[in-house]
């Protein structure tokens, strides 16, 4: 059975919409979306945004229960700021003693932060 990244990749391929268009509309880079294709579980908001772009309903392919959210991003924003920018809420996590796991957690947070920053830039300045 294909994992969520593979399901996403197949849906994009079948849609006929180019990766270039998707990454531009999402405000992410090509390496980011290719990295997402390799992930077993994907963020619910990410998948639904892709679905809006390619006109595909992932609810039959991936249920919200199966999807993961990053540990420091709430699935439902608690505070809304003007211009539809949402606060990202951080939570305290237990620190694992394994340095490799700590590095992976930090890398995931950093990538999510960069993607949120790109999203914010698109909202503020619009597409190119």
C-alpha positions, 0 to 999 in steps of 0.5 A: 500500500502506498504511503501518503507522500506517494498518494500525493505524488500520484494525484499530482501526476494524474491532475496534469498540473505542473510541479512548478505551478504547485510550488509557486502557488504553495510558496515552497521550493521544488526540493520541499515538495519532492521531500514531501513525496518521500514522507509516510505521513503528511500535514493535513493542511498541506494535503488539503491545500494541494487538493485545492490547487489540483482539484482533488479530494484526498478525503477518500485517499487519506483520512485526517486521522491518518495524517500528522501535524507537526508537533508545534503547529496546531491543526486548527488555528487558535488566534487569527491576526488581520490579513488572515495570518495565523499564530503558530502555537508551540508546545513543550516536547520531551527531550530525547537523549538521542542526538540524531532524533533531536537533530531530526526534530529541529530539522523538521521544525526549521523546514516548517518555519521556512515554509510558514515564512514563505507562505507569509511572504506570499500573503504579504507581497503576493506571487511574483 
